[in-house]
Amino acid sequence: MFSYLDAGTGSMIITAVAGGFAGLVVAVKMGMARLRSKVTGKPLVTEPADEDDAANAHD
């Protein structure tokens, strides 16, 4: 027996797969940054060092 999948269900499946892939990419990038930080001894840059830099970044 075959089930019927409407367009909404197919779209939801594609969105879930794309979101999972994007999450995996971000997780790998963060892992590589942490590994690189441990190997080189340089700290991770998680936020701007100065509040003025953060304010000017949006201008």
Contacts in CASP RR format, 6 or more apart in sequence:
PFRMAT RR
TARGET T0000
AUTHOR 0000-0000-0000
METHOD contacts of the structure
MODEL  1
MFSYLDAGTGSMIITAVAGGFAGLVVAVKMGMARLRSKVTGKPLVTEPAD
EDDAANAHD
5 13 0 8 1.000
33 44 0 8 1.000
34 44 0 8 1.000
36 42 0 8 1.000
37 43 0 8 1.000
37 44 0 8 1.000
47 54 0 8 1.000
48 54 0 8 1.000
48 57 0 8 1.000
END
